[in-house]
Amino acid sequence: MDYTKESLMIALFGGAVGMLTHIIKKKVRGESATAIMRYFTNHVGYTITAFGAMLGAIAAIYDPSMNIFKLFGACLTAGYASDSMFNKDADK
C-alpha cells in the first residue's frame, strides 16, 4: 500500500473539513444567514483564495511519515484558519 497517497488524501480531506467547519460555526453562532453552498459560491474569488491558502498551508505541514491523526488535525486547522481569514459571507 502506498502510504504517501493515503496520507495526502487524509491531509486534503482534513483541510476541506476545516473549511466546512468554519461555515458551520458561523451558522451555529448566527453570524451567517447564507446557505452553506451559497457561502462558497457567491464570491468565488474569495473561496478560491481561501482554498489556495489552505493548499499552501497543507504543503507546508505535509509530512507522509507524520501520524495520521496529527496530520488530519493540523490540516483541519489549516482549512479552518484559511477559510476564516480569506472567505467572505454574502451577507457582508
Secondary structure, 3 states (H helix, E strand, C coil): CCHHHHHHHHHHHHHHHHHHHHHHHHHHCCCCCCCHHHHHHCCHHHHHHHHHHHHHHHHHHCCCCCCHHHHHHHHHHHHHHHHHHHCCCCCC
